[in-house]
Amino acid sequence: MMKNLKYLFLLLLVASCASQRPVRRSVRHADAMPALPYGVQQTVVGVQQEKAEEKEPVVYARPPVSQVEYAPQGTWQYAKQMALDTLCLSSLFETSQLGLYVYDLTDNKPLYAVNAAHRMRPASCQKLVTAITALHFLKGNYQFQTDFRITGKVTKGVLQGDLIVVGGMDPMVSTDELTVAARQIRQRHGIKSIAGSVVLDLTMREDTPYGWGWCWDDDYGPLSALLADGKDCFKQKWIEALGKANIKCDTAFTIKVHNPKTTASKNTPASTSVYSIQHNIDELLDPMMKKSDNIYAECLFYQTAATVGKKGAGQKEAAQRTAELMEQIGLQPEQYKVADGSGLSLYNYASAEMLVAMLRYAWHTEHIHKQLLPSLPISGFDGTLKKRMIGTPAEGNVRAKTGSMSGIASLAGYITASNGHVLAFAIINQGVAPLSTGRAFQDNVCIELSK
């Protein structure tokens, strides 16, 4: 009897252990799943399963961050939402990240969003932030100025003082314009030689040659308050221009450089302006946006920094100005990072939501809208969008800034939908290789919204 009871106890113990043994299976982490429209679920089944009856699904749903509710069935909005849902089911997002936000400016409400609040690197779409911030603070008639000044008097053709060039960080100053400047200084003021020095005043911006967070192999810069033909070669070009104008320097052409770290304003001698080179902000916006010129963008970034009224203003001051605008339009600037004006920096962080907020503000602010819109590349027509969306409903219908850097493709701007509504949108594809896969997705979104 006792023997039978022990045998029964052992059987019960074995059965209990077997029932508690875990089923071994491999499941992908939720973060690795493709981004799906809000409300759409994806089922992932374990790779290794020991019993057929234990195929219970593991369900993942994308968290509802900045997502948009579906419009009523049968509406144009609902049809677009369904179409974008399908595009977002692409296998591209199994190995890359997507930030997408579409806002209907006509209806004044969001149309579609996927990970709209996720912070990502914007690449050259950062230029939109730079341009809109600058236009907000500088206004439409702002002039870039390179000022030529003298100290002392001119006696019998000799300048008894210094010839000073005050830099305004204007990338549009050309070699030809410097030649004209030197000749005009000689003709108008009778200066044939300089007893003092030729001074280059670089105090307009901080004394740093490159942007914060630029890679060592970026082929841009150095940055300077005095540029010629968009490059840091002003000193050489100015010497050549003075030589062509037959203006001699008795001190063997001594060049002195005033910079923010070594020059105090109180020590600067009184001077008189004798000539200036000026360019309107619109002249800069076109190549900056359509050609995505990084140096032009950095120059505009530093113009905004200079509006704080501080000598040697730099990245911190420009970021401060951007933060002020963000707060004004309802954003939280601490959620983002403004490292430079061009988007070259790996320290920049934006979101699709933030870019669209900037675009919305620009659209509803007349003087910004008037200047920004003509500067944006047009799909299938010009700029960095010249070869994209050709032969599709989106051709000629998208005005947007492109962005690209290693692993990043971005696009943000405006579309006119088939129902006549104007849409502001931003798309950031991060972790894509090759970049053409991200651009193809962006083109498909624009095509769908144009139908």
C-alpha positions in Angstrom: 0.0 0.0 0.0 2.7 2.5 1.0 4.6 1.6 -2.2 1.6 2.4 -4.4 1.2 5.8 -2.7 4.8 6.7 -3.4 4.4 5.7 -7.0 1.3 7.9 -7.4 3.0 10.9 -5.7 5.9 10.6 -8.2 3.5 10.6 -11.2 1.7 13.7 -9.9 5.0 15.5 -9.4 6.2 14.7 -13.0 2.9 15.9 -14.5 3.0 19.1 -12.5 6.6 20.0 -13.7 5.7 19.2 -17.3 2.7 21.5 -17.2 4.9 24.4 -15.9 7.7 24.0 -18.4 7.9 27.2 -20.6 7.5 27.0 -24.3 10.7 28.1 -26.0 10.2 30.6 -28.8 11.9 33.6 -30.4 9.9 36.9 -30.9 11.2 40.1 -32.4 11.3 43.1 -30.2 8.5 45.6 -30.7 10.9 48.4 -31.6 12.1 46.5 -34.6 8.6 46.3 -36.1 7.7 48.4 -39.1 5.8 51.6 -38.3 2.1 51.0 -38.8 -0.8 53.5 -38.9 -2.5 54.0 -35.5 -5.1 51.4 -34.9 -3.5 48.8 -37.1 -2.1 45.8 -35.4 0.5 43.3 -36.5 0.6 39.7 -35.3 4.0 38.1 -34.7 4.0 34.3 -34.1 6.9 32.6 -32.3 9.5 31.1 -34.5 10.0 28.0 -32.4 6.9 26.4 -30.9 6.6 23.0 -29.4 2.9 22.5 -29.6 0.6 23.5 -32.4 -2.2 24.3 -30.0 0.0 27.0 -28.3 0.1 29.3 -31.4 -1.3 32.3 -29.5 -0.4 35.5 -31.3 1.9 38.2 -29.8 0.2 41.5 -30.8 2.1 44.8 -31.3 0.3 48.1 -31.8 2.2 51.3 -32.5 1.8 53.8 -29.5 -0.6 56.6 -30.2 2.0 59.5 -30.3 0.8 62.4 -32.3 -1.4 60.1 -34.4 -4.5 61.3 -36.3 -8.0 59.9 -36.1 -9.5 58.5 -39.3 -11.9 60.7 -41.2 -15.4 59.4 -42.1 -15.4 56.7 -44.7 -16.2 58.0 -48.2 -14.3 61.3 -47.8 -11.2 62.4 -49.6 -9.4 62.5 -46.3 -10.2 58.9 -45.5 -9.1 57.7 -48.9 -5.7 59.5 -48.4 -5.3 58.1 -44.9 -5.9 54.5 -46.2 -3.4 55.1 -49.1 -0.7 56.3 -46.7 -1.5 53.4 -44.4 -0.6 51.1 -47.2 2.7 52.9 -48.0 3.7 52.8 -44.3 3.4 49.0 -44.3 6.5 48.8 -46.5 9.2 46.4 -45.4 11.5 49.5 -45.5 10.5 50.2 -42.0 11.6 46.9 -40.6 15.1 48.2 -40.6 14.7 52.0 -40.6 12.7 54.8 -38.8 10.0 57.0 -40.2 8.8 60.4 -39.0 5.8 61.6 -41.1 3.3 64.4 -40.5 0.8 65.9 -43.0 -1.3 69.0 -42.0 -4.2 70.3 -44.0 -3.7 74.1 -44.0 -7.1 74.6 -45.6 -9.1 72.6 -43.0 -6.6 73.7 -40.3 -6.2 70.2 -38.8 -3.8 67.2 -39.1 -4.4 64.7 -41.9 -1.9 62.0 -41.1 0.9 61.2 -38.7 3.4 58.5 -38.0 6.0 59.0 -35.3 5.5 62.7 -35.8 7.0 63.7 -32.5 10.1 61.4 -32.7 13.3 63.3 -32.7 15.4 62.6 -35.7 18.3 64.3 -37.7 16.7 66.6 -40.3 19.7 66.9 -42.6 19.3 69.9 -44.9 15.6 70.3 -43.9 17.3 72.2 -41.1 17.6 75.0 -43.6 13.8 75.5 -43.4 14.2 76.2 -39.7 17.1 78.6 -40.4 15.3 80.5 -43.2 11.9 80.8 -41.4 13.7 82.0 -38.2 15.8 84.5 -40.1 12.8 85.9 -42.0 11.0 86.3 -38.7 13.7 88.4 -37.1 15.3 90.1 -40.1 12.2 90.9 -42.1 12.1 91.1 -45.9 14.3 94.0 -46.8 17.4 92.9 -44.8 20.7 93.6 -46.5 24.0 91.7 -46.1 26.7 94.4 -46.0 30.4 94.4 -46.3 31.5 97.9 -45.3 34.8 99.6 -46.4 36.0 102.3 -43.9 38.9 104.5 -43.4 40.6 106.2 -40.4 42.5 109.4 -40.7 42.6 111.9 -43.6 43.7 111.6 -47.2 46.7 114.0 -47.9 48.0 114.2 -51.5 46.7 110.7 -52.3 48.0 109.1 -49.1 45.6 107.7 -46.5 47.1 108.7 -43.2 45.4 105.9 -41.4 43.9 102.4 -41.9 41.7 101.0 -44.6 39.2 98.7 -42.7 36.9 96.1 -44.2 34.1 95.2 -41.8 32.8 91.8 -42.5 29.0 91.1 -42.6 29.4 87.3 -43.4 28.1 87.8 -46.9 28.8 84.7 -49.1 27.7 86.5 -52.2 30.6 89.0 -52.3 32.5 88.2 -55.5 36.0 88.8 -56.8 34.6 91.2 -59.4 32.8 93.2 -56.7 36.0 93.5 -54.7 37.8 94.8 -57.8 35.1 97.4 -58.3 35.2 98.4 -54.6 39.0 99.1 -54.7 38.7 101.1 -57.9 35.8 103.2 -56.5 37.7 103.9 -53.3 40.6 105.3 -55.4 38.4 107.3 -57.7 36.0 108.7 -55.2 38.4 109.5 -52.4 41.7 109.9 -54.2 43.4 107.1 -52.2 46.6 106.0 -54.0 48.5 104.6 -51.1 47.9 103.6 -47.4 50.2 104.8 -44.7 48.6 102.7 -42.1 47.4 99.1 -42.3 44.7 97.1 -44.2 42.5 95.8 -41.5 40.0 92.9 -41.7 37.3 93.2 -39.1 35.9 89.8 -38.3 34.1 90.7 -35.1 30.6 90.1 -36.5 30.7 86.4 -35.6 32.4 84.0 -33.1 35.9 82.9 -33.8 35.3 79.3 -34.8 36.2 78.0 -38.3 33.6 75.2 -38.5 30.0 74.4 -37.4 29.3 72.7 -34.1 29.1 68.9 -34.7 30.5 69.0 -38.2 32.4 65.8 -39.2 36.2 66.0 -39.7 35.8 65.0 -43.4 33.0 67.5 -44.3 34.3 69.5 -47.2 32.9 72.9 -46.1 34.4 76.0 -44.5 36.3 77.4 -42.9 33.6 79.9 -42.0 34.5 83.6 -41.7 32.9 87.0 -41.4 34.6 87.9 -44.6 34.2 85.6 -47.6 34.9 86.0 -51.3 33.1 83.8 -53.8 31.6 81.9 -50.9 35.1 80.8 -49.6 37.5 81.9 -46.9 39.9 83.6 -49.3 38.9 87.2 -48.7 42.4 88.4 -47.7 44.0 87.2 -50.9 41.2 88.5 -53.2 41.3 91.9 -51.5 45.1 92.2 -51.9 44.7 91.4 -55.5 41.9 93.9 -55.9 43.9 96.7 -54.4 46.8 95.9 -56.6 44.6 96.1 -59.7 43.4 99.5 -58.5 47.0 100.7 -58.1 46.5 101.4 -54.4 49.9 100.9 -52.6 50.5 100.2 -49.0 53.6 101.9 -47.5 53.8 99.3 -44.7 54.4 96.4 -47.1 50.7 95.5 -47.0 50.4 94.7 -43.4 47.2 92.9 -42.7 45.7 93.2 -39.2 42.7 91.0 -38.2 40.3 92.2 -35.6 38.3 89.3 -34.1 35.9 89.0 -31.1 38.6 87.5 -28.8 41.3 90.1 -29.3 39.5 93.3 -30.2 37.5 95.5 -27.8 35.1 97.9 -29.4 36.4 100.8 -27.2 39.8 100.4 -28.8 38.5 100.7 -32.4 39.5 104.1 -33.8 36.8 106.4 -35.3 36.2 105.6 -38.9 34.2 106.7 -41.9 32.4 104.5 -44.5 33.7 105.1 -48.0 32.1 102.2 -49.9 29.8 99.2 -49.2 28.8 96.0 -51.0 25.2 95.0 -50.3 23.0 92.0 -51.2 19.3 91.5 -50.4 18.3 88.4 -48.4 16.3 87.1 -51.4 19.5 86.8 -53.3 20.8 84.4 -50.7 17.6 82.4 -50.2 17.4 81.1 -53.7 20.8 79.2 -53.8 20.5 78.3 -50.2 17.2 76.5 -50.7 17.1 75.4 -54.3 20.7 74.3 -54.4 21.0 73.5 -50.7 24.1 75.6 -50.3 25.5 74.9 -46.9 27.7 78.0 -46.6 24.9 80.3 -47.6 22.7 78.7 -44.8 25.5 79.2 -42.2 25.8 82.9 -43.2 22.0 83.4 -42.7 22.3 81.5 -39.4 24.9 84.0 -38.2 22.8 87.0 -39.4 20.1 85.8 -37.0 22.7 85.4 -34.2 23.8 89.0 -34.7 20.3 90.3 -34.0 21.0 89.9 -30.3 23.3 92.9 -30.6 26.4 91.1 -29.4 29.8 91.2 -31.1 31.1 87.8 -31.9 27.6 86.2 -31.8 27.5 82.6 -32.7 25.7 79.2 -32.5 24.3 79.8 -29.1 22.8 83.1 -30.0 21.3 81.7 -33.2 19.8 78.8 -31.3 18.5 81.2 -28.7 16.6 83.1 -31.5 15.2 79.9 -32.9 14.0 78.8 -29.4 12.2 82.2 -29.1 10.3 81.6 -32.3 9.5 78.0 -31.3 8.0 79.2 -28.1 6.0 81.8 -29.9 4.4 79.2 -32.2 3.6 76.7 -29.4 6.6 74.4 -29.5 8.9 73.3 -26.7 12.4 74.2 -27.8 14.0 72.0 -25.2 12.7 69.0 -27.1 14.9 69.9 -30.1 18.6 70.7 -30.8 19.7 73.5 -33.1 23.4 73.0 -33.7 23.9 74.8 -37.0 22.1 76.5 -39.9 22.8 74.1 -42.7 21.9 70.6 -41.3 25.5 69.4 -41.6 25.8 68.8 -37.9 25.1 65.4 -36.4 23.9 67.3 -33.3 20.8 68.7 -34.9 17.5 67.1 -33.7 14.1 67.9 -35.1 10.9 66.1 -35.7 8.3 66.0 -38.5 5.9 67.7 -36.1 8.3 70.6 -35.5 9.1 71.1 -39.2 5.4 71.3 -40.0 4.8 73.8 -37.2 7.5 76.0 -38.8 5.9 75.6 -42.2 2.4 76.4 -40.8 3.8 79.6 -39.3 5.5 80.6 -42.5 2.4 80.0 -44.5 0.2 82.2 -42.3 2.8 85.0 -42.0 2.6 87.1 -45.2 6.1 88.4 -45.5 7.7 85.0 -44.7 5.3 83.2 -47.1 6.1 85.7 -49.9 9.8 85.2 -49.6 10.1 81.5 -48.6 7.8 79.9 -51.2 9.6 81.1 -54.3 12.9 79.8 -52.9 11.7 76.2 -52.4 12.6 73.6 -55.1 9.7 72.5 -57.3 9.2 68.8 -58.1 10.3 67.9 -61.6 11.2 71.5 -62.4 14.2 73.0 -60.5 16.6 72.8 -57.7 17.2 69.5 -55.8 13.7 68.3 -56.9 14.4 68.8 -60.6 14.7 65.0 -61.4 12.0 63.8 -59.0 8.3 62.9 -59.5 8.6 63.6 -63.2 5.5 62.3 -65.2 3.4 61.8 -62.0 0.5 63.8 -60.5 3.1 65.4 -58.2 5.2 66.9 -60.9 5.3 70.7 -60.5 2.9 70.4 -57.5 5.4 70.0 -54.6 7.5 72.9 -53.2 9.8 71.5 -50.6 13.2 71.4 -49.1 15.2 68.2 -49.5 17.7 66.8 -47.1 20.3 64.0 -47.3 23.3 62.8 -45.3 24.6 59.3 -44.5 21.6 57.2 -43.6 19.2 60.2 -43.7 16.7 61.4 -46.4 14.2 64.1 -45.6 11.7 66.2 -47.4 9.4 69.0 -46.1 7.3 71.6 -47.7 3.9 72.2 -49.4 1.6 70.3 -51.7 -1.7 71.3 -53.3 -4.1 68.3 -53.1 -6.5 67.3 -55.9 -9.4 68.8 -53.8 -7.7 72.2 -53.8 -6.5 72.0 -50.2 -3.0 73.1 -49.4 -1.0 70.6 -47.3 2.1 71.2 -45.2 4.2 68.0 -44.8 7.4 66.7 -43.4 9.0 63.3 -44.0 12.2 62.1 -42.3 13.6 58.6 -43.2 16.4 57.7 -40.8 18.6 54.6 -41.1 18.0 54.1 -44.8 20.5 52.5 -47.2 20.6 53.4 -50.0 19.1 56.9 -49.7 17.1 56.2 -52.9 14.8 54.0 -50.9 13.8 56.8 -48.6 13.4 59.2 -51.5 11.2 56.8 -53.3 9.0 56.5 -50.3 8.8 60.3 -50.0 7.9 60.6 -53.7 5.1 58.0 -53.4 3.7 60.0 -50.4 3.7 63.2 -52.5 2.2 61.4 -55.5 -0.6 60.0 -53.4 -1.4 63.4 -51.8 -1.4 65.0 -55.3 -4.0 62.6 -56.7 
